[in-house]
Each structure stands twice: as C-alpha cells, then as structure tokens.
Amino acid sequence: MSTDSLKVLIIAGGLTHERDVSVRSGRRVANSLINQGFDAKVVDFDQNLPAEISAFGPDVVWPLVHGSLGEDGSLQSLLEGLGVPYVGSTPAQAMLASNKPTAKALVGAAGLDTPGWIALPQLLFRQLGAHNVLGMINSSLTFPLVVKPSSGGSALGMSRAQDSSDLRSAMVDAFSYEEHVMLERFVEGRDIAVSVVDLEEGPIALPPVEVSTDDGHYDYEARYTTDESEYFVPARLSNDEMTDVQAAAIQIHELLGLRDLSRIDFIVDDNGSFWFIDANVSPGMTDTSLFPQAAEATGSFDEICAAIVRYVASRD
C-alpha cells in the first residue's frame, strides 16, 4: 500500500487532565503525516469516536490520548475490539506500564535500579484515618520523598515532600488526580529520557534527552507553560553512560512487552547510576516533548512518524 493511500486517524483530547497536551500532540503528528502525503485526521476521544472510525475507515489509528483511559489499556482494548490496526502497545502491556508501581516492581525484579517506593490507595486513608497513615509514613520512610499519582503523566499531581510538614499537602495534591498514590525515595540527579522506536528491525534507542530546570523540578509548568527548561540532545553523558542507559531503556521496553514506541525515564545520580522512574506508552509529541527532540537528533521526526505508520499498516 502506498503512502498516498494510507488513511491515519489520530485520537487525541478526551476528558483527562492532560487534554491540552494530547490535542497539541495530535495536531503535530497529523501535520507531520499530512506534509508527507498521508491522509491524516485528528478526532476527539469522545462518544462520537466509534462513528468517526467507521466513517473514516482508517488503515491505521494512532492513539495519542495521554493519561488514564488513553494509556491504561482501555482505549487499546476498544481498538482491539474494533479490529483496527493501531500504533502502540497492547491493552495488557499498556496497563502494566502505565501503572507506575507495577512497572517499577517488574523492573526492580529484573535487577535494574529503581528508587524505593510504597503505593497507597485513598481508601486506606478513609478507613484508618489520615493522621494514623501519615504517622506510619513519617516513622518508616526517609525524607525527601517524591509524591505522585500511581498513573498518569506530564508530572501532574507530582511534588516533593522535604519533610513531614510537606507530606499532607503533597498527598492531597496527588489524590486530586488519582485514587492511588505512590511515595518514592527522592534521588538527586539529572532527568534523562530515552525514546525507543520498535519496528521491523527490533527496538532501537534514540539519543537520550537531558532536561535541566532552574529549580530542579521538571513539573507540568516546566514542560509546557514556561521557558525555564533547558534540553540537551544528546544528554551530557560519557560514551559508556550513553551506551548503558540506551541498553537499559531497550531492556525495560522489552521487559514490559511494549510495542512500536515508548519513552523510558531515568534519573542519573552523581555516581553515574541510572534509576528507572517510569515508562510511557504514549509519549508526548508537542514542540517541547522529549520524543520529538530525540527523533530530530537522529535526522527527522517526520520520517520516524511515517515509518511507524507504514510498519503498523503492514503488521499481520
């Protein structure tokens, strides 16, 4: 099938906290594909989606809904049921990877470094009382801690608790996004993201991207709404470190059973050790997102998008 005849439906938006980022991601990928001769269209993740898929008759669907239903296997299950070829991981693998505690448990069991953590549901606080649960946390964990929702992306709901006085507000903020939160040991270091493209030749790690911010917090504002982030592509790593982190990203991508593309996030500490933070099954594709920056460092974001679509269209 020629590129000119391939129809690509990009699903973006939805009722998630990351709607704006998703819409921007969808538009960028659509424009990239249209410029290369594909028949590409962006549709919202809403009640009209099944009808939109039926009317457009896509050869490939590219789900770019970030967070919750877009990455936890729900949207992927719908597409499986409709029998439509789609970009990205299968429902089961998306579910495993998008749940941060589960992904960390699998990666840690494989012998790779990941900061220690505990995961707690909001129900536990209601049944035992917030005062009692927070008291147990204070007595058993070492500060500082990173508090974040157990799923979702774009650092929404994530904050650092320097001590017990910060913990309550950090938990409230995280619970406002999701009913399960994760408390993770803070590791001082640099944010490194390794994007993986997994097509016919197998997974290939793109150049790592390093993110540096004024205050060391790579949060939502730093990612999308301010100019306080500085990016280094490739990351400021030695040749050995570069090889090691790319190999670790591929290992994690394969360990979690991911497909087509992913982004694996690490912290590299002052000793040069890499600590796995999380895996992204639907990486952001905005102008400031890390996957496109890594792709451009290899030559062309457009060419990688086209290659992904062609591969999925030809997949049995």
ABEGO torsion letter per residue (X at the ends): XBAAABBBBBBBEEABAAAAAAAAAAAAAAAAAAAAGBBBBBBBBBAAAAAAAAAAGBABBBBABBEEAAAAGAAAAAAAAAGBBBBEBBAAAAAAAABAAAAAAAAAAAGBBBBBBBBBBAAAAAAAEAAAAAAAAAAABBOBBBBBBABEBGGBGBBBBABAAAAAAAAAAAAAABABBBBBBBBBEBBBBBBBBBBAAEBBBBBBBBBBBAAGBBBAAAAAABAABBBBOBBBBBAAAAAAAAAAAAAAAAAAGBBGBBBBBBBBBAAGBBBBABBBABBBABAABAAAAAAAAAGBAAAAAAAAAAAAAABX
